[in-house]
Amino acid sequence: MYRIWLIFDPRRIMILMTLWLAVLALTLHFIMLSTAKYNWIEGSGASASVASAQMAPLPPSRS
């Protein structure tokens, strides 16, 4: 196994792995943001409609 590291530079491999994982993470986050269900910035329409359905107006006061 040590002969592999004699061929490849470990610093370069670690930098490339870090860059690849960062690109992969950003890609997955942007894919999730493009869906209506998992968009945590703008919120989904389904959760807003459920929250508004649970809020009933108060009954008129009898004074």
Secondary structure, 3 states (H helix, E strand, C coil): CHHHHHHCCHHHHHHHHHHHHHHHHHHHHHHHHCCCCCCCCCCCHHHHHHHHHHCCCCCCCCC
